[in-house]
């Protein structure tokens, strides 16, 4: 039964905050021993608090009629449920790293998350049918690739929290995620190549960074479950690395255009929750590379290993600075919001008088 009445509205993509913060704590944090050893458990606890606050509001909002019906009926926006699933998956992996003593609670969360993914799976299949057949010209963006992110996060979660699942089962889920990725890429190509009425400054979405992020989590799923041959994984990593560079060059060009068109404040210093998806993709590539290096099932050449380590030494700082930047502009946006609310409250009596 759906609810009616007032509720606190929250951005549906807010699960990306947990994804972005959590992936740092299970990957790039290893490059900063002080943060990892001395403050890791505290940071993990803060992430848990953020998760409780965000997911409480998301849950209440989800069961309200005026939110749920339009949300589910939108064939693109409803893909952001993938951030909810990936957020829980990442948080559970953070628990495994910093709070192994609560394994039973982590396993319970993993089971619940799996049922949520089954609902999401049905939603993905329906939405892809809508976009590929009935609404081919719908303005899609990178959020549709959250179908892959949510799917791959589940197989990583289940293998880490429970036990190593049979290879055929893990491979099947990973291939399903790859199929979702290919369907999403086709839709993105349809929008950005076949249609000319778009601009880089206004129509290239923050979520398009998931073009490489979805492949990074696919790579993580592969090296976590040992489901593909070592040679394949090497070429796969090179593909993701190339896409990371290409997409982020486009992002830099977009930032330059937006600065020229809108100025520094709106182009660079304005907060949007979808920006956390970029942090997640940055951190996920680092984590994919790290787990690939640590898994003896995937031996790599010395030259590739040296390339990866050199890149990771710099990339860890990119991930950390991106998180700090996002937190800073979030605080700035929140302070402005509180200031405006205070002005409105003080202005009401003056108008009534």
C-alpha atoms as a printed R data frame, in Angstrom:
    type eleno elety resid chain resno      x       y       z
1   ATOM     1    CA   UNK     A     1  0.000   0.000   0.000
2   ATOM     2    CA   UNK     A     2  1.468   3.319  -1.079
3   ATOM     3    CA   UNK     A     3  1.698   6.243   1.323
4   ATOM     4    CA   UNK     A     4  0.336   9.749   0.988
5   ATOM     5    CA   UNK     A     5  1.184  13.012   2.717
6   ATOM     6    CA   UNK     A     6  4.318  14.957   3.514
7   ATOM     7    CA   UNK     A     7  7.778  13.426   3.415
8   ATOM     8    CA   UNK     A     8 11.310  14.733   3.158
9   ATOM     9    CA   UNK     A     9 12.316  14.715  -0.498
10  ATOM    10    CA   UNK     A    10 15.748  13.370  -1.376
11  ATOM    11    CA   UNK     A    11 17.551  12.918  -4.683
12  ATOM    12    CA   UNK     A    12 16.963   9.296  -5.825
13  ATOM    13    CA   UNK     A    13 20.643   9.069  -6.870
14  ATOM    14    CA   UNK     A    14 21.841   9.808  -3.318
15  ATOM    15    CA   UNK     A    15 23.016   6.205  -3.016
16  ATOM    16    CA   UNK     A    16 25.968   7.329  -5.133
17  ATOM    17    CA   UNK     A    17 27.326   9.131  -2.047
18  ATOM    18    CA   UNK     A    18 27.739   5.787  -0.296
19  ATOM    19    CA   UNK     A    19 29.203   4.264  -3.462
20  ATOM    20    CA   UNK     A    20 31.793   7.019  -3.815
21  ATOM    21    CA   UNK     A    21 32.838   7.134  -0.176
22  ATOM    22    CA   UNK     A    22 32.801   3.367   0.251
23  ATOM    23    CA   UNK     A    23 34.859   2.502  -2.800
24  ATOM    24    CA   UNK     A    24 37.635   4.732  -1.475
25  ATOM    25    CA   UNK     A    25 37.658   2.785   1.802
26  ATOM    26    CA   UNK     A    26 38.039  -0.578   0.079
27  ATOM    27    CA   UNK     A    27 40.534   0.528  -2.550
28  ATOM    28    CA   UNK     A    28 42.521   3.752  -2.788
29  ATOM    29    CA   UNK     A    29 42.729   4.126   1.000
30  ATOM    30    CA   UNK     A    30 45.546   1.557   0.937
31  ATOM    31    CA   UNK     A    31 47.765   4.268  -0.535
32  ATOM    32    CA   UNK     A    32 47.270   6.328   2.642
33  ATOM    33    CA   UNK     A    33 48.288   4.127   5.602
34  ATOM    34    CA   UNK     A    34 47.394   6.766   8.201
35  ATOM    35    CA   UNK     A    35 43.823   7.069   6.905
36  ATOM    36    CA   UNK     A    36 43.547   3.307   6.620
37  ATOM    37    CA   UNK     A    37 45.102   2.114   9.886
38  ATOM    38    CA   UNK     A    38 44.506   5.040  12.231
39  ATOM    39    CA   UNK     A    39 41.172   6.401  11.017
40  ATOM    40    CA   UNK     A    40 39.705   3.690   8.796
41  ATOM    41    CA   UNK     A    41 37.211   2.380  11.354
42  ATOM    42    CA   UNK     A    42 36.053   5.921  12.171
43  ATOM    43    CA   UNK     A    43 35.585   6.749   8.496
44  ATOM    44    CA   UNK     A    44 33.693   3.494   8.012
45  ATOM    45    CA   UNK     A    45 31.430   4.390  10.943
46  ATOM    46    CA   UNK     A    46 30.735   7.842   9.479
47  ATOM    47    CA   UNK     A    47 29.866   6.130   6.191
48  ATOM    48    CA   UNK     A    48 27.431   3.887   8.077
49  ATOM    49    CA   UNK     A    49 25.771   6.921   9.668
50  ATOM    50    CA   UNK     A    50 25.455   8.570   6.246
51  ATOM    51    CA   UNK     A    51 23.977   5.351   4.857
52  ATOM    52    CA   UNK     A    52 21.349   5.161   7.612
53  ATOM    53    CA   UNK     A    53 20.293   8.781   7.062
54  ATOM    54    CA   UNK     A    54 20.205   8.561   3.262
55  ATOM    55    CA   UNK     A    55 18.562   5.163   2.957
56  ATOM    56    CA   UNK     A    56 15.939   5.976   5.602
57  ATOM    57    CA   UNK     A    57 14.802   8.958   3.535
58  ATOM    58    CA   UNK     A    58 15.050   6.979   0.295
59  ATOM    59    CA   UNK     A    59 12.916   4.175   1.741
60  ATOM    60    CA   UNK     A    60 10.201   6.525   3.003
61  ATOM    61    CA   UNK     A    61 10.163   8.405  -0.293
62  ATOM    62    CA   UNK     A    62 10.031   5.201  -2.339
63  ATOM    63    CA   UNK     A    63  6.689   4.159  -0.858
64  ATOM    64    CA   UNK     A    64  4.942   7.463  -1.522
65  ATOM    65    CA   UNK     A    65  2.606   7.418  -4.496
66  ATOM    66    CA   UNK     A    66  3.538  10.838  -5.878
67  ATOM    67    CA   UNK     A    67  7.196   9.740  -6.085
68  ATOM    68    CA   UNK     A    68  7.029   6.052  -6.956
69  ATOM    69    CA   UNK     A    69  4.647   6.108  -9.921
70  ATOM    70    CA   UNK     A    70  6.457   8.807 -11.973
71  ATOM    71    CA   UNK     A    71  9.825   7.384 -10.929
72  ATOM    72    CA   UNK     A    72  9.099   3.841 -12.107
73  ATOM    73    CA   UNK     A    73  7.422   5.077 -15.279
74  ATOM    74    CA   UNK     A    74 10.518   7.049 -16.313
75  ATOM    75    CA   UNK     A    75 12.564   4.560 -18.381
76  ATOM    76    CA   UNK     A    76 15.901   6.260 -17.551
77  ATOM    77    CA   UNK     A    77 15.630   7.762 -14.074
78  ATOM    78    CA   UNK     A    78 14.481   4.500 -12.498
79  ATOM    79    CA   UNK     A    79 17.891   3.006 -13.334
80  ATOM    80    CA   UNK     A    80 19.285   4.983 -10.388
81  ATOM    81    CA   UNK     A    81 17.964   2.205  -8.166
82  ATOM    82    CA   UNK     A    82 21.302   0.701  -9.167
83  ATOM    83    CA   UNK     A    83 22.997   3.242  -6.878
84  ATOM    84    CA   UNK     A    84 20.973   1.912  -3.943
85  ATOM    85    CA   UNK     A    85 22.104  -1.650  -4.653
86  ATOM    86    CA   UNK     A    86 25.729  -0.765  -5.335
87  ATOM    87    CA   UNK     A    87 25.755   1.466  -2.255
88  ATOM    88    CA   UNK     A    88 24.732  -1.411   0.013
89  ATOM    89    CA   UNK     A    89 27.189  -3.746  -1.728
90  ATOM    90    CA   UNK     A    90 30.066  -1.328  -1.215
91  ATOM    91    CA   UNK     A    91 29.083  -0.695   2.401
92  ATOM    92    CA   UNK     A    92 29.051  -4.433   3.118
93  ATOM    93    CA   UNK     A    93 32.553  -4.738   1.692
94  ATOM    94    CA   UNK     A    94 33.639  -1.839   3.910
95  ATOM    95    CA   UNK     A    95 32.230  -3.784   6.882
96  ATOM    96    CA   UNK     A    96 34.237  -6.836   5.867
97  ATOM    97    CA   UNK     A    97 37.398  -4.740   5.888
98  ATOM    98    CA   UNK     A    98 36.911  -2.786   9.104
99  ATOM    99    CA   UNK     A    99 34.256  -4.662  11.104
100 ATOM   100    CA   UNK     A   100 34.686  -8.389  10.367
101 ATOM   101    CA   UNK     A   101 33.143  -9.195  13.759
102 ATOM   102    CA   UNK     A   102 29.659  -8.249  12.483
103 ATOM   103    CA   UNK     A   103 29.701 -10.762   9.636
104 ATOM   104    CA   UNK     A   104 26.179 -12.043  10.355
105 ATOM   105    CA   UNK     A   105 24.745  -8.537  10.033
106 ATOM   106    CA   UNK     A   106 26.721  -8.016   6.836
107 ATOM   107    CA   UNK     A   107 25.375 -11.282   5.422
108 ATOM   108    CA   UNK     A   108 21.809 -10.281   6.314
109 ATOM   109    CA   UNK     A   109 22.275  -6.996   4.477
110 ATOM   110    CA   UNK     A   110 23.693  -8.882   1.492
111 ATOM   111    CA   UNK     A   111 20.625 -11.146   1.341
112 ATOM   112    CA   UNK     A   112 18.267  -8.166   1.498
113 ATOM   113    CA   UNK     A   113 20.303  -6.432  -1.197
114 ATOM   114    CA   UNK     A   114 20.018  -9.483  -3.435
115 ATOM   115    CA   UNK     A   115 16.217  -9.370  -3.241
116 ATOM   116    CA   UNK     A   116 16.326  -5.659  -4.046
117 ATOM   117    CA   UNK     A   117 18.521  -6.499  -7.059
118 ATOM   118    CA   UNK     A   118 15.907  -9.016  -8.294
119 ATOM   119    CA   UNK     A   119 13.333  -6.223  -8.293
120 ATOM   120    CA   UNK     A   120 15.857  -3.996 -10.059
121 ATOM   121    CA   UNK     A   121 16.565  -6.745 -12.593
122 ATOM   122    CA   UNK     A   122 12.912  -6.902 -13.610
123 ATOM   123    CA   UNK     A   123 12.843  -3.106 -13.829
124 ATOM   124    CA   UNK     A   124 15.980  -3.107 -16.049
125 ATOM   125    CA   UNK     A   125 14.554  -5.656 -18.460
126 ATOM   126    CA   UNK     A   126 11.327  -3.696 -18.793
127 ATOM   127    CA   UNK     A   127 13.114  -0.359 -19.233
128 ATOM   128    CA   UNK     A   128 15.542  -1.670 -21.855
129 ATOM   129    CA   UNK     A   129 12.580  -3.016 -23.786
130 ATOM   130    CA   UNK     A   130 10.963   0.420 -23.553
131 ATOM   131    CA   UNK     A   131 14.085   2.271 -24.683
132 ATOM   132    CA   UNK     A   132 15.148  -0.130 -27.431
133 ATOM   133    CA   UNK     A   133 11.682  -0.679 -28.925
134 ATOM   134    CA   UNK     A   134  9.066   1.830 -27.800
135 ATOM   135    CA   UNK     A   135 10.998   5.021 -26.936
136 ATOM   136    CA   UNK     A   136 14.104   4.966 -29.127
137 ATOM   137    CA   UNK     A   137 14.527   8.747 -29.052
138 ATOM   138    CA   UNK     A   138 14.243   9.103 -25.270
139 ATOM   139    CA   UNK     A   139 17.111  11.326 -23.957
140 ATOM   140    CA   UNK     A   140 19.255   8.704 -22.237
141 ATOM   141    CA   UNK     A   141 22.428   9.250 -20.227
142 ATOM   142    CA   UNK     A   142 24.964   7.199 -18.313
143 ATOM   143    CA   UNK     A   143 22.497   6.269 -15.562
144 ATOM   144    CA   UNK     A   144 21.280   3.389 -17.731
145 ATOM   145    CA   UNK     A   145 24.692   1.761 -17.201
146 ATOM   146    CA   UNK     A   146 23.835   1.464 -13.512
147 ATOM   147    CA   UNK     A   147 22.115  -1.723 -14.664
148 ATOM   148    CA   UNK     A   148 25.623  -3.138 -15.074
149 ATOM   149    CA   UNK     A   149 26.971  -1.541 -11.898
150 ATOM   150    CA   UNK     A   150 24.176  -2.907  -9.718
151 ATOM   151    CA   UNK     A   151 24.399  -6.374 -11.262
152 ATOM   152    CA   UNK     A   152 28.175  -6.737 -10.964
153 ATOM   153    CA   UNK     A   153 28.139  -5.346  -7.412
154 ATOM   154    CA   UNK     A   154 25.874  -8.204  -6.366
155 ATOM   155    CA   UNK     A   155 28.167 -10.973  -7.576
156 ATOM   156    CA   UNK     A   156 31.176  -9.264  -5.942
157 ATOM   157    CA   UNK     A   157 29.196  -8.932  -2.720
158 ATOM   158    CA   UNK     A   158 27.976 -12.527  -2.621
159 ATOM   159    CA   UNK     A   159 31.433 -13.953  -3.317
160 ATOM   160    CA   UNK     A   160 33.072 -11.790  -0.669
161 ATOM   161    CA   UNK     A   161 30.448 -12.050   2.060
162 ATOM   162    CA   UNK     A   162 29.549 -15.742   1.743
163 ATOM   163    CA   UNK     A   163 31.816 -18.024  -0.275
164 ATOM   164    CA   UNK     A   164 33.208 -18.529  -3.745
165 ATOM   165    CA   UNK     A   165 30.186 -19.295  -5.887
166 ATOM   166    CA   UNK     A   166 30.381 -21.839  -8.737
167 ATOM   167    CA   UNK     A   167 32.147 -20.387 -11.765
168 ATOM   168    CA   UNK     A   168 29.184 -20.932 -14.086
169 ATOM   169    CA   UNK     A   169 26.895 -18.981 -11.742
170 ATOM   170    CA   UNK     A   170 29.297 -16.061 -11.359
171 ATOM   171    CA   UNK     A   171 30.063 -16.037 -15.075
172 ATOM   172    CA   UNK     A   172 26.343 -15.961 -15.886
173 ATOM   173    CA   UNK     A   173 25.720 -12.903 -13.707
174 ATOM   174    CA   UNK     A   174 28.799 -11.129 -15.092
175 ATOM   175    CA   UNK     A   175 27.738 -11.828 -18.684
176 ATOM   176    CA   UNK     A   176 24.257 -10.500 -17.871
177 ATOM   177    CA   UNK     A   177 25.893  -7.291 -16.656
178 ATOM   178    CA   UNK     A   178 27.932  -7.111 -19.875
179 ATOM   179    CA   UNK     A   179 24.754  -7.516 -21.935
180 ATOM   180    CA   UNK     A   180 23.196  -4.642 -20.010
181 ATOM   181    CA   UNK     A   181 26.326  -2.599 -20.716
182 ATOM   182    CA   UNK     A   182 26.186  -3.263 -24.462
183 ATOM   183    CA   UNK     A   183 22.484  -2.365 -24.561
184 ATOM   184    CA   UNK     A   184 23.220   0.859 -22.686
185 ATOM   185    CA   UNK     A   185 26.112   1.789 -24.970
186 ATOM   186    CA   UNK     A   186 23.902   1.269 -28.022
187 ATOM   187    CA   UNK     A   187 21.363   3.660 -26.563
188 ATOM   188    CA   UNK     A   188 24.039   6.237 -25.712
189 ATOM   189    CA   UNK     A   189 25.512   6.013 -29.221
190 ATOM   190    CA   UNK     A   190 22.021   6.462 -30.620
191 ATOM   191    CA   UNK     A   191 21.643   9.717 -28.706
192 ATOM   192    CA   UNK     A   192 25.068  11.274 -29.143
193 ATOM   193    CA   UNK     A   193 25.969  10.101 -32.656
194 ATOM   194    CA   UNK     A   194 22.701   9.914 -34.561
195 ATOM   195    CA   UNK     A   195 21.297  13.132 -33.087
196 ATOM   196    CA   UNK     A   196 22.938  16.503 -33.664
197 ATOM   197    CA   UNK     A   197 20.819  18.739 -31.418
198 ATOM   198    CA   UNK     A   198 22.986  18.456 -28.304
199 ATOM   199    CA   UNK     A   199 25.908  20.375 -26.848
200 ATOM   200    CA   UNK     A   200 28.824  19.159 -24.771
201 ATOM   201    CA   UNK     A   201 28.302  21.862 -22.135
202 ATOM   202    CA   UNK     A   202 24.617  21.148 -21.514
203 ATOM   203    CA   UNK     A   203 23.845  17.602 -22.642
204 ATOM   204    CA   UNK     A   204 26.873  15.557 -21.609
205 ATOM   205    CA   UNK     A   205 25.713  14.241 -18.230
206 ATOM   206    CA   UNK     A   206 27.830  13.677 -15.124
207 ATOM   207    CA   UNK     A   207 26.692  10.064 -15.163
208 ATOM   208    CA   UNK     A   208 28.391   9.410 -18.516
209 ATOM   209    CA   UNK     A   209 31.597   8.667 -16.609
210 ATOM   210    CA   UNK     A   210 29.919   5.320 -15.859
211 ATOM   211    CA   UNK     A   211 30.938   4.399 -19.417
212 ATOM   212    CA   UNK     A   212 34.277   3.346 -17.923
213 ATOM   213    CA   UNK     A   213 33.062   2.836 -14.346
214 ATOM   214    CA   UNK     A   214 30.660   0.061 -15.332
215 ATOM   215    CA   UNK     A   215 33.527  -1.790 -17.022
216 ATOM   216    CA   UNK     A   216 35.759  -1.265 -13.992
217 ATOM   217    CA   UNK     A   217 33.263  -2.972 -11.703
218 ATOM   218    CA   UNK     A   218 32.870  -5.695 -14.329
219 ATOM   219    CA   UNK     A   219 36.628  -6.193 -14.153
220 ATOM   220    CA   UNK     A   220 36.444  -6.274 -10.359
221 ATOM   221    CA   UNK     A   221 33.728  -8.927 -10.558
222 ATOM   222    CA   UNK     A   222 35.916 -11.005 -12.880
223 ATOM   223    CA   UNK     A   223 39.069 -10.844 -10.751
224 ATOM   224    CA   UNK     A   224 37.040 -11.476  -7.591
225 ATOM   225    CA   UNK     A   225 35.408 -14.638  -8.958
226 ATOM   226    CA   UNK     A   226 38.235 -15.976 -11.207
227 ATOM   227    CA   UNK     A   227 35.770 -16.496 -14.036
228 ATOM   228    CA   UNK     A   228 37.775 -15.454 -17.115
229 ATOM   229    CA   UNK     A   229 41.227 -16.266 -18.446
230 ATOM   230    CA   UNK     A   230 44.244 -14.175 -17.364
231 ATOM   231    CA   UNK     A   231 45.009 -13.073 -20.919
232 ATOM   232    CA   UNK     A   232 41.479 -11.783 -21.373
233 ATOM   233    CA   UNK     A   233 41.671  -9.789 -18.133
234 ATOM   234    CA   UNK     A   234 44.901  -8.103 -19.244
235 ATOM   235    CA   UNK     A   235 43.322  -6.867 -22.463
236 ATOM   236    CA   UNK     A   236 40.142  -5.973 -20.603
237 ATOM   237    CA   UNK     A   237 42.123  -3.799 -18.173
238 ATOM   238    CA   UNK     A   238 43.816  -2.018 -21.078
239 ATOM   239    CA   UNK     A   239 40.397  -1.378 -22.641
240 ATOM   240    CA   UNK     A   240 39.047   0.139 -19.425
241 ATOM   241    CA   UNK     A   241 42.213   2.210 -19.006
242 ATOM   242    CA   UNK     A   242 41.834   3.597 -22.534
243 ATOM   243    CA   UNK     A   243 38.152   4.411 -21.982
244 ATOM   244    CA   UNK     A   244 38.991   6.128 -18.699
245 ATOM   245    CA   UNK     A   245 41.438   8.429 -20.466
246 ATOM   246    CA   UNK     A   246 39.094   9.131 -23.400
247 ATOM   247    CA   UNK     A   247 36.015   9.846 -21.293
248 ATOM   248    CA   UNK     A   248 37.888  12.051 -18.841
249 ATOM   249    CA   UNK     A   249 39.403  14.065 -21.711
250 ATOM   250    CA   UNK     A   250 35.818  14.686 -22.827
251 ATOM   251    CA   UNK     A   251 34.987  15.701 -19.237
252 ATOM   252    CA   UNK     A   252 37.831  18.226 -19.199
253 ATOM   253    CA   UNK     A   253 36.669  19.672 -22.524
254 ATOM   254    CA   UNK     A   254 33.144  19.882 -21.118
255 ATOM   255    CA   UNK     A   255 34.385  21.708 -18.018
256 ATOM   256    CA   UNK     A   256 36.244  24.250 -20.166
257 ATOM   257    CA   UNK     A   257 33.141  24.895 -22.264
258 ATOM   258    CA   UNK     A   258 30.949  25.270 -19.181
259 ATOM   259    CA   UNK     A   259 33.381  27.713 -17.584
260 ATOM   260    CA   UNK     A   260 33.335  29.860 -20.718
261 ATOM   261    CA   UNK     A   261 29.551  29.667 -20.952
262 ATOM   262    CA   UNK     A   262 28.454  29.848 -17.304
263 ATOM   263    CA   UNK     A   263 31.447  31.026 -15.282
264 ATOM   264    CA   UNK     A   264 33.497  29.239 -12.641
265 ATOM   265    CA   UNK     A   265 30.845  29.107  -9.935
266 ATOM   266    CA   UNK     A   266 28.134  27.323 -11.895
267 ATOM   267    CA   UNK     A   267 30.548  25.229 -13.934
268 ATOM   268    CA   UNK     A   268 32.888  24.003 -11.197
269 ATOM   269    CA   UNK     A   269 31.685  25.037  -7.752
270 ATOM   270    CA   UNK     A   270 28.033  23.960  -7.940
271 ATOM   271    CA   UNK     A   271 27.070  20.754  -6.146
272 ATOM   272    CA   UNK     A   272 25.075  17.980  -7.798
273 ATOM   273    CA   UNK     A   273 24.576  14.538  -6.298
274 ATOM   274    CA   UNK     A   274 25.370  12.866  -9.632
275 ATOM   275    CA   UNK     A   275 28.957  14.095  -9.272
276 ATOM   276    CA   UNK     A   276 29.513  11.273  -6.779
277 ATOM   277    CA   UNK     A   277 29.213   8.832  -9.668
278 ATOM   278    CA   UNK     A   278 32.529  10.182 -11.000
279 ATOM   279    CA   UNK     A   279 34.208   9.563  -7.644
280 ATOM   280    CA   UNK     A   280 32.838   6.030  -7.678
281 ATOM   281    CA   UNK     A   281 34.198   5.375 -11.158
282 ATOM   282    CA   UNK     A   282 37.610   6.778 -10.213
283 ATOM   283    CA   UNK     A   283 37.766   4.641  -7.077
284 ATOM   284    CA   UNK     A   284 36.421   1.568  -8.838
285 ATOM   285    CA   UNK     A   285 39.184   1.579 -11.439
286 ATOM   286    CA   UNK     A   286 41.754   1.763  -8.650
287 ATOM   287    CA   UNK     A   287 40.057  -1.113  -6.802
288 ATOM   288    CA   UNK     A   288 39.821  -3.231  -9.954
289 ATOM   289    CA   UNK     A   289 43.545  -2.730 -10.579
290 ATOM   290    CA   UNK     A   290 44.473  -3.407  -6.952
291 ATOM   291    CA   UNK     A   291 42.524  -6.680  -6.707
292 ATOM   292    CA   UNK     A   292 43.868  -7.770 -10.102
293 ATOM   293    CA   UNK     A   293 47.433  -7.314  -8.814
294 ATOM   294    CA   UNK     A   294 46.709  -9.143  -5.552
295 ATOM   295    CA   UNK     A   295 45.079 -12.170  -7.182
296 ATOM   296    CA   UNK     A   296 47.693 -14.837  -8.069
297 ATOM   297    CA   UNK     A   297 45.202 -16.339 -10.537
298 ATOM   298    CA   UNK     A   298 45.890 -13.333 -12.774
299 ATOM   299    CA   UNK     A   299 49.667 -13.023 -13.266
300 ATOM   300    CA   UNK     A   300 50.666  -9.924 -15.208
301 ATOM   301    CA   UNK     A   301 53.841  -8.922 -16.969
302 ATOM   302    CA   UNK     A   302 56.415  -6.802 -15.192
303 ATOM   303    CA   UNK     A   303 55.926  -3.937 -17.650
304 ATOM   304    CA   UNK     A   304 52.160  -3.888 -17.089
305 ATOM   305    CA   UNK     A   305 52.618  -4.150 -13.333
306 ATOM   306    CA   UNK     A   306 54.996  -1.183 -13.343
307 ATOM   307    CA   UNK     A   307 52.552   0.822 -15.468
308 ATOM   308    CA   UNK     A   308 49.732   0.033 -13.074
309 ATOM   309    CA   UNK     A   309 51.722   0.870  -9.934
310 ATOM   310    CA   UNK     A   310 52.977   4.160 -11.375
311 ATOM   311    CA   UNK     A   311 49.475   5.128 -12.415
312 ATOM   312    CA   UNK     A   312 47.970   4.071  -9.075
313 ATOM   313    CA   UNK     A   313 50.463   6.169  -7.123
314 ATOM   314    CA   UNK     A   314 49.034   9.260  -8.776
315 ATOM   315    CA   UNK     A   315 45.467   8.022  -9.168
316 ATOM   316    CA   UNK     A   316 45.030   7.449  -5.424
317 ATOM   317    CA   UNK     A   317 45.554  11.181  -4.932
318 ATOM   318    CA   UNK     A   318 43.042  11.943  -7.677
319 ATOM   319    CA   UNK     A   319 40.431   9.841  -5.861
320 ATOM   320    CA   UNK     A   320 41.165  11.451  -2.489
321 ATOM   321    CA   UNK     A   321 41.168  15.021  -3.833
322 ATOM   322    CA   UNK     A   322 37.922  14.348  -5.736
323 ATOM   323    CA   UNK     A   323 36.229  13.191  -2.513
324 ATOM   324    CA   UNK     A   324 37.473  16.182  -0.525
325 ATOM   325    CA   UNK     A   325 36.381  18.523  -3.309
326 ATOM   326    CA   UNK     A   326 32.905  16.994  -3.404
327 ATOM   327    CA   UNK     A   327 32.540  17.245   0.364
328 ATOM   328    CA   UNK     A   328 33.639  20.897   0.234
329 ATOM   329    CA   UNK     A   329 31.124  21.955  -2.416
330 ATOM   330    CA   UNK     A   330 28.419  19.932  -0.652
331 ATOM   331    CA   UNK     A   331 29.075  21.860   2.566
332 ATOM   332    CA   UNK     A   332 29.076  25.118   0.591
333 ATOM   333    CA   UNK     A   333 25.726  24.241  -1.006
334 ATOM   334    CA   UNK     A   334 24.249  23.234   2.333
335 ATOM   335    CA   UNK     A   335 25.377  26.457   4.038
336 ATOM   336    CA   UNK     A   336 23.830  28.535   1.238
337 ATOM   337    CA   UNK     A   337 20.623  26.532   1.558
338 ATOM   338    CA   UNK     A   338 20.472  27.078   5.325
339 ATOM   339    CA   UNK     A   339 21.213  30.781   4.878
340 ATOM   340    CA   UNK     A   340 18.373  31.164   2.375
341 ATOM   341    CA   UNK     A   341 15.997  29.291   4.664
342 ATOM   342    CA   UNK     A   342 16.940  31.627   7.510
343 ATOM   343    CA   UNK     A   343 16.232  34.656   5.318
344 ATOM   344    CA   UNK     A   344 12.829  33.289   4.398
345 ATOM   345    CA   UNK     A   345 11.930  32.585   8.036
346 ATOM   346    CA   UNK     A   346 12.929  36.109   9.110
347 ATOM   347    CA   UNK     A   347 11.127  37.640   6.161
348 ATOM   348    CA   UNK     A   348  7.737  36.058   6.889
349 ATOM   349    CA   UNK     A   349  6.886  38.143  10.008
350 ATOM   350    CA   UNK     A   350  8.013  41.332   8.234
351 ATOM   351    CA   UNK     A   351  5.613  40.669   5.360
352 ATOM   352    CA   UNK     A   352  2.781  39.814   7.718
353 ATOM   353    CA   UNK     A   353  3.416  43.009   9.685
